[in-house]
Amino acid sequence: MASQLMLIKSRRLLPKVVEETPLEEDPEQQLLDQLEEYRKFKLLSEKLGEQHNERANYFSKPKLDLVYEDVTLVQAKI
């Protein structure tokens, strides 16, 4: 990111050349796109963190294995 900022700053400080390179991507726009994507992921992570904190307020019972030692199976008569 620092190198991209230096490139943007150097291009703004240097005098404009009449001939521009054809269809070169603007590093400033790339940086803005990256910052926008970072902002989206940060908001999403905050939302997921809030959901996690909300769910942490509820407790669930652990799964119980029902084992009966003294039970005998009786075959049904048809």
Secondary structure, DSSP 4 states (H G I P E B T S, - for coil): -HHHHHHHHHHHHSPPPSS--TTPPPHHHHHHHHHHHHHHHHHHHHHHHHHHHHHTT---PPP-----TT----PPP-
